[in-house]
């Protein structure tokens, strides 16, 4: 019991010391230990990553599930670890109404038969949309949420601990300066050495976690590629379903069906450029270079006087890329 009381008194004294130190810093009457520039850079980058990831996650969830009530309901089902309810999409509701109306008007009539065909297509589009939402949630939304709930919360916790260690260190420095007796000076210096050691240790732990944010972004990039692939597959399936519907409707009316073709996914190379496939991943070493992802196709052109690098172009991005990481694509 005595030990607990002593510990309680000690903890209260430490908390009071931190409050006093923080107040004096706010008033400008006490010095503050500054973290090194590299640490501050890592902290700012982590804050920016957290902020933008939260925004992207929020808007992606809103895109996949526009109804805010459904998003709240899904959130609670996840928290209690239960399966989400199977809801019909708006497309499927429209499809059901069209099919019922077509049957009521008569499947043998032109309008009734067309309503049934269109309704069946709407139901198919609804299922395609459902598959895309599930895939996007697994490959992109969940990894982002896991990052925020796991890595970023851990980093935030360790940064809070570091701030308390920093306050303890600065309070110890003040006690050393204010010590009046030799005995008090020695005691304050011992406390300062302990506080400095704990601060340095916590600083290294926090810096290690902050440096890991870059590797998490590499993982997010892979998830982003999977999300884009799922979205491209979703729209391709929707396009195919609509072409089938147009063909069926044209057959019912006796008209000629002229299919619409989507634009080619890869634009031809410009004059003086060639297309090349990336053999393996490459991380740009400076702003003049272009990072590469394995198996992606980019446009390249020669750089006068440089036999080891080519100028790579990906959309609006340009930068030097090493020849060793590329495989030329021979036009057929």
Order of alpha helices (4+ residues) and beta strands (2+ residues): alpha-alpha-alpha-alpha-alpha-alpha-alpha-alpha-beta-beta-beta-beta-beta
